């Protein structure tokens, strides 16, 4: 069971900070983070790329579920 | 890419009649809009700038077409108003938003370099609080129509601008009287709004992300504006390096530094520079709308109470207002950081 971090409704840079916090805390593994703006989605995608984590994105309604894996 | 186009548009707008080094300036233009509506009576800076209206409409239509439009709100509206109010005071003491700071720098105005140093310092202070858990809390979904109010107000302003009724002010002298033809300004605004929506260009965000994450994406837009505008100014012969006699600027280093430091500090807490706030407001974020209203209110107060700087320098009242601004922004930052205050910050 992967944990889902909730970054809905948070403005930049908080969603990215939340994702970065998980990346630093886990080191490797899998986690999910949910956001509801395209800006937050793109920012976390860029972070994942910079940190070399794999990313998959699933859109449900107006929310984006990002799964990061390393 | 966006940065390069913005720089080119800014140079073209100045050629077509906008004030020097002010092809685009979100702070100055919001101030002019406030003046056009008679919210302040400084008769040199009154004009409902079509660039602002175009920016909002361009951002709104683009966000609709990309399905990124979201009606959101409820993330500390009143603190945002206050932060924006003092951010504007800081910018009008410097005489420009972060965007105009770059344009001034590209034309050789070295006072802008002092402003840039201040901006970086202000952003760094804001980041200290972000690292201590600063947050203005979550925005939640609002009724979809709430997000349409801001574009509707913008359309109404466009009607007033075109109809020119007697109660709308148009400067006959000073920077407010200098403007490119309405349609050119409006078109440039729409293009800029569409590009800024797509790229999420943010000048404060560029510095912030670089300092926080070593992420160069937003900062690259910042650098592109500077380089293209610099090349343009060199080619057009409008590059005049120096501190003295720069257009619509003063050379009081301390207040240039502190003005943009205050603006940078408040903008980081708000999540973006005035440009980004306008785009975010057009995408349906009603908290950003409150922020824009705070900016406009700050501009109105700055001119009604003689706080804004001019080429002659920064009035004493403006200096005091900047110091009060630092105290207020620090207080807001403190009480919304969960490291310092149990109520502050978002739940993690």
Interface residues (C-beta under 8 A of the other chain):
Chain A: X8 X9 X10 X11 X12 X13 X14 X16 X17 X18 X20 X36 X37 X38 X39 X42 X46 X47 X50 X62
Chain B: X66 X68 X70 X72 X75 X130 X135 X136 X138 X139 X140 X141 X200 X202 X205 X208 X209 X212 X213 X214 X215 X217 X271 X272 X287 X346 X348
